[in-house]
């Protein structure tokens, strides 16, 4: 019998001969020992968790999944970026977090969860669009349409296209959407012709990167992004963000700026397919917390799990790539020379056992 000590603030996991085992009161019993066994015990730092209660009034909805009123076990420091959708003829009246009013910009609010939180959203009927008597007929109608901005200057899409045409080939530009959701084909054509590298900022967390050198034909781009809250209990790490995007219509990468506490961890990226989250890729999160999802222009729901370990099958030494060093790490692990950094990814051939066949399968893959 093995007794494994609990450490306050940490989650303990145990892996016996390459397979996770369940501990009971910190104990695990190995019966009828007649061969050598390897027991790997790891401690992962536990973050404080809180709950989010959503009180959404009538005459509107949010980008959260339908009928969501309570989200338990949210990691402290999680950034919420929520879009609000008033019904026809209504607008946002107020949004509060634990009684503190939030600023609503283009029907979007953002806040960071640091305690048990109640989010309250109210909608109200729009006032009639009565012209301002101080403005001559044909003037301001009471509605202000959102305008994008180019490198900080607000202007129409036509003006942006004209400005882009004047730029040197290969220049980098920043275009803030400011509540708009699509980019006209003429703007994409200008980016394509000048091979510009354009970042379209949706909000302080999400943006799209369009490289004109990768665009072969101009089309309007749908850049809408919605927050989601899929069940990630079976995945390793912490859900840093969960979003759904439409097909953009042009080649684009989705850039997500996560909390900086995730810097230098792995972003294990999953995509929802037929109701199941399927693994896509793993990349290191940059020092500023940003991650680029390549190929997101195809649309769909994405989950980014921040984790100390990559979910790349075969990445045994946990360096983010699979190569001969991983085959070596498998062999060193099974003969007890050195514990593998990422043993859950060591079963490369998928037979449920970590042995020399996995090292061989890695090498065969590399030489194929």
TORVEX-76117 format. One record per residue (C-alpha): x, z, y; residue in three letters. Coordinates in steps of 0.25 Angstrom, whole numbers, plus 5000, padded with zeros to 4 digits. Each point is the difference from the previous one (the first is absolute). Layout:
BEGIN
+------+------+------+-----+
!   px !   pz !   py !   r !
+------+------+------+-----+
!    X !    Z !    Y ! ALA !
...
+------+------+------+-----+
//
This chain:
BEGIN
+------+------+------+-----+
!   px !   pz !   py !   r !
+------+------+------+-----+
! 5000 ! 5000 ! 5000 ! UNK !
! 5005 ! 4996 ! 5014 ! UNK !
! 4996 ! 5008 ! 5012 ! UNK !
! 5001 ! 4992 ! 5013 ! UNK !
! 5000 ! 5008 ! 5013 ! UNK !
! 4991 ! 4997 ! 5011 ! UNK !
! 5005 ! 4998 ! 5014 ! UNK !
! 4991 ! 5003 ! 5012 ! UNK !
! 4998 ! 4987 ! 5008 ! UNK !
! 5004 ! 4991 ! 4988 ! UNK !
! 4993 ! 4992 ! 4989 ! UNK !
! 5006 ! 5001 ! 4987 ! UNK !
! 5000 ! 4989 ! 4990 ! UNK !
! 5006 ! 4999 ! 4986 ! UNK !
! 5004 ! 4987 ! 4992 ! UNK !
! 5004 ! 5002 ! 4985 ! UNK !
! 5007 ! 4988 ! 4994 ! UNK !
! 4996 ! 4991 ! 5011 ! UNK !
! 4985 ! 5004 ! 4999 ! UNK !
! 4993 ! 5009 ! 5010 ! UNK !
! 4995 ! 5013 ! 4994 ! UNK !
! 4989 ! 5010 ! 5005 ! UNK !
! 5005 ! 5014 ! 5003 ! UNK !
! 4991 ! 5012 ! 4997 ! UNK !
! 5003 ! 5012 ! 5009 ! UNK !
! 5014 ! 4994 ! 5002 ! UNK !
! 5002 ! 4999 ! 4985 ! UNK !
! 5002 ! 4989 ! 4990 ! UNK !
! 5001 ! 5002 ! 4985 ! UNK !
! 5008 ! 4991 ! 4991 ! UNK !
! 4996 ! 5002 ! 4985 ! UNK !
! 5008 ! 4997 ! 4988 ! UNK !
! 5013 ! 4996 ! 5007 ! UNK !
! 5008 ! 4991 ! 4990 ! UNK !
! 5008 ! 4991 ! 5010 ! UNK !
! 5006 ! 5000 ! 5014 ! UNK !
! 4990 ! 4999 ! 5012 ! UNK !
! 5002 ! 4998 ! 5015 ! UNK !
! 4991 ! 5008 ! 5009 ! UNK !
! 5001 ! 4996 ! 5015 ! UNK !
! 4994 ! 5009 ! 5010 ! UNK !
! 4998 ! 4996 ! 5015 ! UNK !
! 4995 ! 5007 ! 5012 ! UNK !
! 4993 ! 4992 ! 5011 ! UNK !
! 4997 ! 5006 ! 5014 ! UNK !
! 4986 ! 5003 ! 5002 ! UNK !
! 4994 ! 4997 ! 5013 ! UNK !
! 4988 ! 5008 ! 5006 ! UNK !
! 4987 ! 4993 ! 4998 ! UNK !
! 4987 ! 5001 ! 5008 ! UNK !
! 4986 ! 4995 ! 5000 ! UNK !
! 4993 ! 4990 ! 5009 ! UNK !
! 4985 ! 5001 ! 5002 ! UNK !
! 4993 ! 4987 ! 5007 ! UNK !
! 4987 ! 5002 ! 5008 ! UNK !
! 4996 ! 4986 ! 5004 ! UNK !
! 4987 ! 4999 ! 5008 ! UNK !
! 4990 ! 4990 ! 4998 ! UNK !
! 5000 ! 4986 ! 5006 ! UNK !
! 5014 ! 4997 ! 4996 ! UNK !
! 5011 ! 5001 ! 4989 ! UNK !
! 5015 ! 5001 ! 4998 ! UNK !
! 5011 ! 4992 ! 4993 ! UNK !
! 5000 ! 5012 ! 4990 ! UNK !
! 4993 ! 4996 ! 4986 ! UNK !
! 4985 ! 5001 ! 5001 ! UNK !
! 4994 ! 5014 ! 4999 ! UNK !
! 5013 ! 5007 ! 5001 ! UNK !
! 4998 ! 5014 ! 5006 ! UNK !
! 5011 ! 5008 ! 4994 ! UNK !
! 5014 ! 4997 ! 4996 ! UNK !
! 5008 ! 5012 ! 4993 ! UNK !
! 5015 ! 5002 ! 4998 ! UNK !
! 5005 ! 4992 ! 5011 ! UNK !
! 5015 ! 5002 ! 5003 ! UNK !
! 5003 ! 5006 ! 5013 ! UNK !
! 5005 ! 4990 ! 5010 ! UNK !
! 4992 ! 4989 ! 4995 ! UNK !
! 4996 ! 4990 ! 5011 ! UNK !
! 4986 ! 4995 ! 5000 ! UNK !
! 4997 ! 4987 ! 5008 ! UNK !
! 4985 ! 4998 ! 4999 ! UNK !
! 4992 ! 4988 ! 5005 ! UNK !
! 4985 ! 5003 ! 5005 ! UNK !
! 4989 ! 4990 ! 4998 ! UNK !
! 4988 ! 5003 ! 5009 ! UNK !
! 4987 ! 4993 ! 4996 ! UNK !
! 4994 ! 4989 ! 5009 ! UNK !
! 4996 ! 5005 ! 5013 ! UNK !
! 5009 ! 5013 ! 4999 ! UNK !
! 5013 ! 5005 ! 5004 ! UNK !
! 5009 ! 5011 ! 4997 ! UNK !
! 4996 ! 5013 ! 5008 ! UNK !
! 5011 ! 5010 ! 4996 ! UNK !
! 5010 ! 5003 ! 4988 ! UNK !
! 5005 ! 5014 ! 4999 ! UNK !
! 5010 ! 5007 ! 4990 ! UNK !
! 4997 ! 5014 ! 4998 ! UNK !
! 4993 ! 5000 ! 5014 ! UNK !
! 5011 ! 4993 ! 5007 ! UNK !
! 4996 ! 4986 ! 5006 ! UNK !
! 5008 ! 4988 ! 4996 ! UNK !
! 5003 ! 4988 ! 5008 ! UNK !
! 4993 ! 4988 ! 4995 ! UNK !
! 5007 ! 4986 ! 5002 ! UNK !
! 4993 ! 4988 ! 4996 ! UNK !
! 4991 ! 5008 ! 4990 ! UNK !
! 5012 ! 5006 ! 4993 ! UNK !
! 5005 ! 5014 ! 5000 ! UNK !
! 5013 ! 5006 ! 4994 ! UNK !
! 5004 ! 5014 ! 4996 ! UNK !
! 5009 ! 5008 ! 4991 ! UNK !
! 4995 ! 5010 ! 4991 ! UNK !
! 5007 ! 5014 ! 5001 ! UNK !
! 4989 ! 5009 ! 4996 ! UNK !
! 4986 ! 5000 ! 4993 ! UNK !
! 4993 ! 4990 ! 5010 ! UNK !
! 4986 ! 4996 ! 5003 ! UNK !
! 4999 ! 4986 ! 5006 ! UNK !
! 4987 ! 4998 ! 5008 ! UNK !
! 4995 ! 4986 ! 5004 ! UNK !
! 4988 ! 4998 ! 5009 ! UNK !
! 4994 ! 4987 ! 5005 ! UNK !
! 4990 ! 4997 ! 5011 ! UNK !
! 4992 ! 4989 ! 5005 ! UNK !
! 5006 ! 4990 ! 5009 ! UNK !
! 4995 ! 4999 ! 5014 ! UNK !
! 4993 ! 4987 ! 5005 ! UNK !
! 5010 ! 4990 ! 5005 ! UNK !
! 4995 ! 5001 ! 5014 ! UNK !
! 5009 ! 4992 ! 5010 ! UNK !
! 5007 ! 5008 ! 5010 ! UNK !
! 4993 ! 4998 ! 5014 ! UNK !
! 5013 ! 5001 ! 5007 ! UNK !
! 5005 ! 4988 ! 4993 ! UNK !
! 4995 ! 4986 ! 5003 ! UNK !
! 4991 ! 4992 ! 4991 ! UNK !
! 5008 ! 4995 ! 4988 ! UNK !
! 5011 ! 5011 ! 5001 ! UNK !
! 5002 ! 5012 ! 4991 ! UNK !
! 4989 ! 5001 ! 4990 ! UNK !
! 5003 ! 5014 ! 4995 ! UNK !
! 5008 ! 4996 ! 4988 ! UNK !
! 5016 ! 4999 ! 4999 ! UNK !
! 5005 ! 4991 ! 4989 ! UNK !
! 5013 ! 5005 ! 4994 ! UNK !
! 5012 ! 4992 ! 5003 ! UNK !
! 5013 ! 4999 ! 4992 ! UNK !
! 5014 ! 5002 ! 5007 ! UNK !
! 5013 ! 4993 ! 4999 ! UNK !
! 5012 ! 5009 ! 5001 ! UNK !
! 4992 ! 5010 ! 5008 ! UNK !
! 4993 ! 4990 ! 5009 ! UNK !
! 4985 ! 4998 ! 4998 ! UNK !
! 4995 ! 4986 ! 5000 ! UNK !
! 4991 ! 4990 ! 4993 ! UNK !
! 5003 ! 4994 ! 4986 ! UNK !
! 5002 ! 4986 ! 5008 ! UNK !
! 5010 ! 5006 ! 5009 ! UNK !
! 5007 ! 5007 ! 4989 ! UNK !
! 5001 ! 4986 ! 4993 ! UNK !
! 5006 ! 4994 ! 5013 ! UNK !
! 5010 ! 5011 ! 5001 ! UNK !
! 5004 ! 4999 ! 4986 ! UNK !
! 5003 ! 4985 ! 5002 ! UNK !
! 5010 ! 5003 ! 5011 ! UNK !
! 5008 ! 5010 ! 4991 ! UNK !
! 5013 ! 4996 ! 4994 ! UNK !
! 5000 ! 4997 ! 4985 ! UNK !
! 5001 ! 5012 ! 4991 ! UNK !
! 4996 ! 5010 ! 5010 ! UNK !
! 4994 ! 5013 ! 4997 ! UNK !
! 4987 ! 5004 ! 5006 ! UNK !
! 4990 ! 5011 ! 5000 ! UNK !
! 4985 ! 4998 ! 5001 ! UNK !
! 4990 ! 5011 ! 5001 ! UNK !
! 4987 ! 4997 ! 4995 ! UNK !
! 4993 ! 5011 ! 5008 ! UNK !
! 4987 ! 5000 ! 4992 ! UNK !
! 5000 ! 4985 ! 4997 ! UNK !
! 5000 ! 4996 ! 4986 ! UNK !
! 5004 ! 4986 ! 4998 ! UNK !
! 5010 ! 4990 ! 5006 ! UNK !
! 4996 ! 4986 ! 5004 ! UNK !
! 5007 ! 4988 ! 4993 ! UNK !
! 5007 ! 4996 ! 5013 ! UNK !
! 5008 ! 5013 ! 5000 ! UNK !
! 5004 ! 4998 ! 4986 ! UNK !
! 5004 ! 4986 ! 5003 ! UNK !
! 5009 ! 5005 ! 5011 ! UNK !
! 5006 ! 5010 ! 4991 ! UNK !
! 5002 ! 4989 ! 4990 ! UNK !
! 5006 ! 4990 ! 5009 ! UNK !
! 5010 ! 5009 ! 5007 ! UNK !
! 5003 ! 5008 ! 4986 ! UNK !
! 4997 ! 5013 ! 5008 ! UNK !
! 5000 ! 5013 ! 4993 ! UNK !
! 4987 ! 5007 ! 5005 ! UNK !
! 4995 ! 5014 ! 4997 ! UNK !
! 4985 ! 5002 ! 5002 ! UNK !
! 4998 ! 5014 ! 5003 ! UNK !
! 4986 ! 5005 ! 4995 ! UNK !
! 5002 ! 5015 ! 5003 ! UNK !
! 5011 ! 5010 ! 5000 ! UNK !
! 5001 ! 5000 ! 4985 ! UNK !
! 4997 ! 4985 ! 4996 ! UNK !
! 5005 ! 4987 ! 5004 ! UNK !
! 5002 ! 4986 ! 4994 ! UNK !
! 5013 ! 4992 ! 5000 ! UNK !
! 4999 ! 4985 ! 5001 ! UNK !
! 5013 ! 4992 ! 4999 ! UNK !
! 4997 ! 4986 ! 5006 ! UNK !
! 5011 ! 4994 ! 4991 ! UNK !
! 4991 ! 5004 ! 4988 ! UNK !
! 4988 ! 4993 ! 5005 ! UNK !
! 4997 ! 4986 ! 4996 ! UNK !
! 4987 ! 4998 ! 5006 ! UNK !
! 4992 ! 5006 ! 5012 ! UNK !
! 4987 ! 5008 ! 4997 ! UNK !
! 4993 ! 5011 ! 5007 ! UNK !
! 5005 ! 5014 ! 4994 ! UNK !
! 4991 ! 5011 ! 4996 ! UNK !
! 5007 ! 5013 ! 5003 ! UNK !
! 4990 ! 5010 ! 4997 ! UNK !
! 5004 ! 5013 ! 4992 ! UNK !
! 4992 ! 5011 ! 4995 ! UNK !
! 5003 ! 5014 ! 4995 ! UNK !
! 4996 ! 5004 ! 4986 ! UNK !
! 5001 ! 5012 ! 4991 ! UNK !
! 5002 ! 4996 ! 4985 ! UNK !
! 5003 ! 5010 ! 4989 ! UNK !
! 5015 ! 5001 ! 4999 ! UNK !
! 5000 ! 5013 ! 4991 ! UNK !
! 5007 ! 4992 ! 4988 ! UNK !
! 5011 ! 4995 ! 5009 ! UNK !
! 5014 ! 5007 ! 5003 ! UNK !
! 5002 ! 5005 ! 5014 ! UNK !
! 4992 ! 5001 ! 5013 ! UNK !
! 4990 ! 4990 ! 5005 ! UNK !
! 5006 ! 4996 ! 5013 ! UNK !
! 4990 ! 4989 ! 5004 ! UNK !
! 4988 ! 4993 ! 4993 ! UNK !
! 4995 ! 4987 ! 5007 ! UNK !
! 4992 ! 4988 ! 4997 ! UNK !
! 5003 ! 4986 ! 5007 ! UNK !
! 4993 ! 4987 ! 5000 ! UNK !
! 5007 ! 4987 ! 4997 ! UNK !
! 5007 ! 4997 ! 5013 ! UNK !
! 5001 ! 4985 ! 4999 ! UNK !
! 5015 ! 4999 ! 5003 ! UNK !
! 5012 ! 5005 ! 4993 ! UNK !
! 5002 ! 5015 ! 5005 ! UNK !
! 5006 ! 5013 ! 4996 ! UNK !
! 4992 ! 5013 ! 5003 ! UNK !
! 5009 ! 5010 ! 5007 ! UNK !
! 4995 ! 5015 ! 4998 ! UNK !
! 5007 ! 5011 ! 5008 ! UNK !
! 4999 ! 5013 ! 4992 ! UNK !
! 5003 ! 5014 ! 5004 ! UNK !
! 5015 ! 5001 ! 5002 ! UNK !
! 5000 ! 5012 ! 4990 ! UNK !
! 5000 ! 4989 ! 4989 ! UNK !
! 5012 ! 4993 ! 5005 ! UNK !
! 5010 ! 4996 ! 4989 ! UNK !
! 4990 ! 5002 ! 4989 ! UNK !
! 4995 ! 4989 ! 4992 ! UNK !
! 4987 ! 4993 ! 5004 ! UNK !
! 4994 ! 4997 ! 4986 ! UNK !
! 4989 ! 4989 ! 5004 ! UNK !
! 4988 ! 4998 ! 4991 ! UNK !
! 4988 ! 4990 ! 5002 ! UNK !
! 4986 ! 5002 ! 4995 ! UNK !
! 4996 ! 4990 ! 4990 ! UNK !
! 4987 ! 5000 ! 4992 ! UNK !
! 4998 ! 5015 ! 5004 ! UNK !
! 5014 ! 5004 ! 4996 ! UNK !
! 5013 ! 5003 ! 5008 ! UNK !
! 5011 ! 4991 ! 4995 ! UNK !
! 5014 ! 5001 ! 5003 ! UNK !
! 5006 ! 4990 ! 5009 ! UNK !
! 5014 ! 5004 ! 5005 ! UNK !
! 5009 ! 5011 ! 5005 ! UNK !
! 5008 ! 5000 ! 5013 ! UNK !
! 5007 ! 5011 ! 5008 ! UNK !
! 4993 ! 5005 ! 5012 ! UNK !
! 5008 ! 4998 ! 5013 ! UNK !
! 5005 ! 5011 ! 5008 ! UNK !
! 4989 ! 4997 ! 5010 ! UNK !
! 4990 ! 5001 ! 4989 ! UNK !
! 4996 ! 4986 ! 5000 ! UNK !
! 4997 ! 4991 ! 4987 ! UNK !
! 4997 ! 4985 ! 4999 ! UNK !
! 4991 ! 4995 ! 4990 ! UNK !
! 5004 ! 4986 ! 4997 ! UNK !
! 4989 ! 4991 ! 4995 ! UNK !
! 4988 ! 5008 ! 5006 ! UNK !
! 4994 ! 4987 ! 5006 ! UNK !
! 4993 ! 4998 ! 4987 ! UNK !
! 4991 ! 5012 ! 5003 ! UNK !
! 4996 ! 5012 ! 4992 ! UNK !
! 5001 ! 5015 ! 5000 ! UNK !
! 5014 ! 5006 ! 5000 ! UNK !
! 5005 ! 5014 ! 4997 ! UNK !
! 5014 ! 5005 ! 5004 ! UNK !
! 5005 ! 5012 ! 4993 ! UNK !
! 5012 ! 5007 ! 5006 ! UNK !
! 5008 ! 5006 ! 4989 ! UNK !
! 5015 ! 5005 ! 4997 ! UNK !
! 4999 ! 4990 ! 4988 ! UNK !
! 4998 ! 4986 ! 4999 ! UNK !
! 4990 ! 4994 ! 4991 ! UNK !
! 5008 ! 4988 ! 4996 ! UNK !
! 5000 ! 5000 ! 4984 ! UNK !
! 5015 ! 5000 ! 4996 ! UNK !
! 5005 ! 5007 ! 5013 ! UNK !
! 5006 ! 5011 ! 4992 ! UNK !
! 5010 ! 5004 ! 5011 ! UNK !
! 4990 ! 5000 ! 5011 ! UNK !
! 5007 ! 4991 ! 5009 ! UNK !
! 4989 ! 4990 ! 5002 ! UNK !
! 5005 ! 4988 ! 4992 ! UNK !
! 5002 ! 4998 ! 4985 ! UNK !
! 5013 ! 4996 ! 4995 ! UNK !
! 5011 ! 5003 ! 4990 ! UNK !
! 5002 ! 5014 ! 5006 ! UNK !
! 4986 ! 5003 ! 4995 ! UNK !
! 5003 ! 4996 ! 4986 ! UNK !
! 5012 ! 5009 ! 5001 ! UNK !
! 4992 ! 5011 ! 5005 ! UNK !
! 4990 ! 4999 ! 4988 ! UNK !
! 5012 ! 5001 ! 4991 ! UNK !
! 5006 ! 5012 ! 5007 ! UNK !
! 4986 ! 5007 ! 5000 ! UNK !
! 4997 ! 4998 ! 4985 ! UNK !
! 5014 ! 5006 ! 4996 ! UNK !
! 4999 ! 5012 ! 5010 ! UNK !
! 5012 ! 4996 ! 5009 ! UNK !
! 4991 ! 4999 ! 5012 ! UNK !
! 4985 ! 5002 ! 5003 ! UNK !
! 4994 ! 4988 ! 5005 ! UNK !
! 4996 ! 5000 ! 5015 ! UNK !
! 4986 ! 4993 ! 4997 ! UNK !
! 4997 ! 5002 ! 4985 ! UNK !
! 4986 ! 4996 ! 5001 ! UNK !
! 5004 ! 4986 ! 5003 ! UNK !
! 5010 ! 5000 ! 4988 ! UNK !
! 4991 ! 4995 ! 4990 ! UNK !
! 5002 ! 4985 ! 5003 ! UNK !
! 4995 ! 4994 ! 4988 ! UNK !
! 4987 ! 5008 ! 5000 ! UNK !
! 5001 ! 5006 ! 4986 ! UNK !
! 4998 ! 5014 ! 5004 ! UNK !
! 5014 ! 5004 ! 4997 ! UNK !
! 5013 ! 5001 ! 5008 ! UNK !
! 5011 ! 4994 ! 4992 ! UNK !
! 5011 ! 4990 ! 4999 ! UNK !
! 4990 ! 4989 ! 4999 ! UNK !
! 4996 ! 5002 ! 5014 ! UNK !
! 5014 ! 4998 ! 5005 ! UNK !
! 5001 ! 4988 ! 4991 ! UNK !
! 4987 ! 4994 ! 5006 ! UNK !
! 5005 ! 5003 ! 5014 ! UNK !
! 5013 ! 4992 ! 4998 ! UNK !
! 4992 ! 4988 ! 4993 ! UNK !
! 4991 ! 5000 ! 5012 ! UNK !
! 5012 ! 4999 ! 5009 ! UNK !
! 5006 ! 4988 ! 4993 ! UNK !
! 4987 ! 4993 ! 4997 ! UNK !
+------+------+------+-----+
//
